Amino acid sequence: MIGLGASIWRGVKGVGANGSVSLPAPTTVNFTSAQVSPGFTGSVSTTKNAARVYARGALTLWCGYITGTEAKLTNPTDFGDNAGSMEVAIDGGAFAAAPNTASVYTLFTGLPHATRFVEVRWVAAMASAPYIASSGNVLAVTGQPPALQTFVGKIEPGADSALGLYSGAIIANTANYTPSLATPKGTVYGSCINSVKIKGAFTKLAVTLNGTRKVGVSKNGGPAVYYSASDEAAFPPRALVIPCDGSTSTYNIWDDGNFVDTGGTFCVSADSAFLDIGTRRRLDQYGDSITFGSGPGATSSDTETMRVAAALGFVGSTNGISGQTVAGGKTMLDNVLPLRTVTSNDVAILALGGNNASDGIDSTEQADYGLCIDKLLAKGYGKVLCRGILPNALAQSLVDAANVILKGVMDAKADPKLVWIDPTTWTGFSTQDGTHPDAAGYVTIAGFAIPAYTAALGL
């Protein structure tokens, strides 16, 4: 029996008299909706109409490996047949409009027989109109022989199980569509990194996202490796294929935030079964530009939190806003905490105060800092690490004085869930301007944070 996500082959190769392998005559195989549907990532509805599987313009991507010389997808829409409504990319190339005859769209044709990574998406104007039938044949592939392979499973926003843990802020999808959407990055919610922890013997992962096309990957808690593709205007969905070595390993994977202001797509698909990840804990940092990762020289995905989380066995995420004061942090927490899932196993890092240090952290700012702590505790974090302002040679005396005051606010609460992280010795990290770390600087900061957080959490 052919299962979802399986490689589906038809035909056999012939062997010539001299031992050479010859391709059989081309044949066309029709693949069913059940065989094609596992390739969908992002917004999908199977409940709006039981006879259809709906996609959404600019928020749904189909991807998989198709072997053959030609592939055609039957894709009606509620708007009728629309030239230019579907876009396709082959092997990571540029997207182009898929030509259509009525509701049949050609993904590729006239190519040599080969296996290709195919991505399909719909333009924003199609809204919630595109669909494939929920049963019967939907994809015709001609080849020698034809084949289709989709990914075995996927982890999406909101995942919280032994097979995958997500950290990030999510917002509700439109009615009848799943999964939840990744919260937009910006001045309301902050950097909004989407991050997952998974385990398996993978040879390939595909990361679907709307935001800037930069993805960080840590294997077994090791150094981060980054993958990227060119961004596009309006940030339509695209998949990045991440090569893996097939060993049973734990992976932390994170993006650079989503720039679709109504909510975007984030999904990690795998080519083999997900395994039990073991420890399920989040490490979420809330702060200012140091937490956001202000370029040039660093992006939000470069910040240390996600790689530190991976090293500690957690999954990490950030919400930081450039220029954020303590009062602004209080507002950001009010906006973002309702959109996060938190348990008593999870840890928050509060990294605010740098933009208030110049005035000495007055009584109003002290009260606001205390309220930020209260909000994190009320959300349910089992530990809150209050991290002092990082060393700054341009204003070290102000930083030292501010850290004394901030620590005093925390100490006054006398709560065993609170731990002060003293970064006084975290020196020597490279910066863009004397204050903001560059990408290499965040690697250095991670080297300080890992042992400090390990000790603070008793790991």
N, C-alpha and C positions, 0 to 999 in steps of 0.2 A: 504494500500500500504506500502511496506517495503522501507524505505528511506536509504540512505547511512549512515553507522555508526549505524544503528539500530540493535537491538538484533533479530536474525532470528531463530525461533524455529519451529520444526516439531514434531508432535506426542503429546500425553498427558499421564500423569501418571494415573495409575489405583489405586483405593482404595480398600483394602481388607475388609473382613467382620469385622475384629477387629479394623478397622480404620487406619491400617498401610498403608503406601504408597509403592506400588510396581512399579518397572520400567517396561515399556512396552518392547516388543521384540525389539531387535536392528534393526534399519533401516539405510539406507545410503541415504544421501541427497547431491545433487550436487549444490554447490553455484557458482553463476555467477561471471564474471569479475567485473561487477558493484558492487557486494556485497563485493568482496575481495579487490578491488583496494584502497578503503579508508585507508587500513592498511599500505600503503607505506609511508615511510618518507625518506628524503634525495633525492638523484638524481634520477629523473624519467623522461622519455620521452614518450609523447603520440603523438608526431608529426613526429618522425623519420620514423615511419610506422604506418599509421592509424589503421591497423588491430592488432597492438601490443602495450602493455604497457611495456616499457623497464626499467630495473633496471641497476645499475652499480656495478661492483665488488668493495668491500670495502667502498662504499659510499652510499649504499641503504640498508635500513632495512624495513622489513615488520613485524608488530606486531599486535596482537589482541588476543581475548579470544576465544578458540575453546572448545566446550563441546562434549565429545564423548570418544570412545575407540580407534579410529584410524582416521588419517587425511592424505590425499595425495594431493599434489599440482602438477598440470601439468605445467611444466616450461621448454619449449624448449629453445635453445640458437642458436645464429648464428654459433657457433662452433660445433654444434651437441650435442650429449648426453655425459656428462662428469662426471664420478664418482668423488665424492669429491668436486664438484664445488659449492654446496649449503651446508650451515651449519645451524643447528637449535638448539635452546635452549628452555628448558621448565621450566617455573616458576622461571626464573632468574638463572638457573643452567649453567653449562659450555656448550659452543657450541661444537657440534660434527657434522661430515659429515652426511648428510641425504642420506640414501641408495636410489638407483633409479633403476627402470626398464624402459629402454628407457628414455623418458622425464617426467616420473611420479616419483616424489620424495616423500618418506614417511616421514612425519613430526613426527609422533609417531604411534605406533601400539601395540596391546596386553596389553593395560593399563586398569585399572578399569574406568568405566564411571565417568567422572568428568570434571569440567571446568578448563582449563589450560591457563596460559599466554604463548603464543608462539611467539618466535622471529625467523625470517628467514633472512639470509644474504648470500652474494655470495663472494667467495674468489677474491682477487685482480686480479688474472690471467684471470678472466672472463671478465674484462674490461667492455665494453658496449654491451656484447652479450646476457645476460639473458633477457627473457621476458615472459609474460603471454599473452594470447589472449585478445584483447580488448572487446570481446563479447563472449557469450556462457559460458559453464561450465568450471571452472578451479580448483575448490577445492572440493574433495569428502570427506565427514565426516560420519563416522559410529558411532551411539550412541543410547541412550535410553531416550529421543530422541537427535539427533544431533543439534548443534547450533553454530552460529558464531556471535561474536560481535566485531566490530572495533570501533575505537574512532570517535567521531562526527566531529571534526575539528582539525586544526593544525595551529600553528604560526611558521614561518620559517624565515631565514635571509632575511632582507629587508622589513619585514612587517611594514606597516605604515598606520594604519586605526583605526577607532573607536573601533574595536574588538581586537586590539593587536598592540603593538609598540615594535620594535626591536631596540637595540642599539649595534653597533659593526661595524667592518670593514669587507666588503665582496668583493669577487672577482668573476669574471664571471665563470659560469659553461661551460662545453664543449658544442658545438653546439647542439641544439635541446633538451637539458636537463635543467630542472628547479628543485629547485630554485637556487639562487646564493649560492656560497660556503663560509663557514667561513674562514677568512684569517688565515694563519698559525701563531702560536705563536713562537717567537724567537727573534733574535737580529736585524731583519729588521723592523718588525712591532710592536714588544713589546708583552705585555701580551695578548692582543687581546681577552678580555672577551666578550662572546656572552651573551646577556641579553634581556629578554622580560618582558613586563607588560601586564597582562591579567586580566579578571574579569569573574566570573561565579559561579554557584552553583555546583561545581565539587565534585565528590567523589574520582576520580582518575585522575592523570595526568601522562603522559609518556614522559620522556625527552630522546630524541635520540641524541647521540653525539659520535664523534670520539676521542676527546681528553682524558685527564686523567678523570677518572670516578668519579668526585666530583661535586655535584650540590648544590648551595645555594638557599634557598627558604625563602622569607619573605611574611607573610600574613598580609594584611592591614597595612603595614609599620612597623610591629613588628620585634622582634629579628630574626636573620637568623637561620634557621635549615638546617643542611647539610645531604646529602644522598650520598652514594658512593658504588661502586662495584670495584672488582679487575680489574686492568689494564691488557691489553694484548699487546704483541709485535706488533708493527706497528699500534696499536690503531684502529682496525676495529670497525664498528658501533655496538652500544648496547643501549638498552633502560633501564632507571631507572624509576620504577613506584613510584610515589609520592602519598601517601594517603592524601585525603582531607576530611573535615567533612560534606560536602554538603551544608554548609551555603553560601549565596551569598557574595563573598569576592573578594578582589583584591590581586593578587599574582605577586610578582617580582621573576623571576627565572633566574639564571645565572650559567654558567659553569666555568671551570678552564682554558679555552683556548683549542685550537685545535692543535694537533701535526702532522697532515698530511700535509706535506710540499707543496702539490699541492692544498690544500684547503679541508675542511672537512664539516661534517654534524652537524647541530644543529636544533632541532625541538622540540616544546612542543605541544603534542596532549592532547585533553581533552575528557572526557566522557559525557559532556553535552555542551550546546550551549555557545559560547562566548558572553558576554554582553559588552555594551559600557563602556570603561575604563575611560571616562571623560578626565581629563588633559593628554595631550600628550606632554611631555617634556623629553629631554635627559640631563643627567649629565655625561659628559665624562672627565676623568682625564688623563693627559699626564705627565709622569715623569720618575723617575729613579727606583732604587731597592725598595724604599718605596712604590711606586705605583705598581711595579711588584709583590711584596710579595715574598721575597726570603726565601726559606726554609733553614735548617729544622725549624720547629715550626710554619710555616705559608706557605700557598700557595697563588696563585693569587686570588682564589675565596674567601680567608679570608680577603682581603683588604677591607677597610671601605667604598669605594665609592658606591658599589652596595646597601649596607644596608642603607647608608645615603640617596641615591636616593629614595629608597622605602619609607623611613620615610617622605620625602618631597613630595611624589606623583610623582616622576620622574621615569625614567628607567636609570640605570647607567651602565657604562662600563669603562674599563681602557686600556691604552697603555703605559706600562712602561718597561724600559730595565735596568737591573742591571748594575751599573757602568756608567750610562748615564750622560754625561756632558751637559752643555747648548748647545754646538756645536753639540753634538750627537742628542740632542732633536730636533734641527732644521732639521737635516737630517731625523729623524724618522717622523716628521710632514709632510715633503715633500713626504714620502713614504705612510703614512697611511691616511692623510686627503682626498686624492682623492677617497679613498675607503669607506668613510663614508657619510651618509646622515645627513645633518645638516639644521635646520631652525632657524629663529630668536627667537623662543621660547626656544631654547636649550642653555645650559650653559656649558662652558669649565672650567676646573680647570688646571692651569699650576703649576706644583709642581716640579720645577727644581732648581738646584743651589747647592745642597748638595755636589756634587762631584767637585765643583769648589771653595768651601769656603776656602780651605787651602791656596789658592794664593790670596785671597782678591777680587776676581771677577774683573779681569783687563778690560781694555777698549774693547778688542776684545770680551770678554765674555759678557760684558754689551751690546755690539752691537748685539751679537747673541741672547741674552735674549729678546731684543727689537724686533728682527725679529721673534722669536717664538710667541710673542704677536701679531704681525702684521699678521702672517699666520692664527692664530685662528680667528681674527677679519675678515680677508678676506674670510674665509670659510663660515662665516655667523652666528656665535654664537651671540646670543643677549646679553650675558654677558660673560666676562672672569674673573674668580676669580684667581688672582695671589697669590698663597699661599706661605708664607715664609717657609724657611727650619725649620723642626721640632726641638724642643729643643734636645740638645745632651750634656750630662754632661761631655763627654770626650773632647769636643771642643766648649763649649758654647760661648766663646768670639769671636771665628771665625764665628760662626753661627750668632751672633748678628750683627757683622760688615757686613757680607754678606747680611743679610736681609735689612739693611739700604740702601745698594747700589741697590739691586734688586727693592726695593720699589721706589727708586729715578728714576730708568729707567721707571717704570710704570707711576709714577706721571708726568714725563716729557711729556708723550703723551697726557695728559689732555683730555682723552676720557671718557665720562660718562658710557661707556659699561665696563670699567675696575674697578675692586674693589680689594683692597689689603686685604688679610686675614692674620691677625697677629696671629701666633700660639704660641706666647711667653709663654702663661699660659697653654699650652697643655702639662702639665708635668705629670709624674707618670705612663705613659704607660709602660708595661713590654716589654722587648726586649730580643733578642737572644744574643746580643753582645754589648749592650750599644748604638747601633744605629738602628738596624733593628727590628721593632716590631714583636712579636710573635702573634699567633692567638688571645690571650686574649688582647694583646696590641692594636690590631686593633679595638677591641670592645670599648676600652677606647677612642681611637682617634675618633671613630664615635660619641661618646657622646659629644666630644668637637665640632666636625664639624657640627652636626645638628643645634644647635642654632646659630653658627657663620654664616653658609650659609643661614639660615632662615632670619637672620637680613640683611645680605648682599644683598639678593634678594628681600627683602620686602615682604616676604610670610606671 
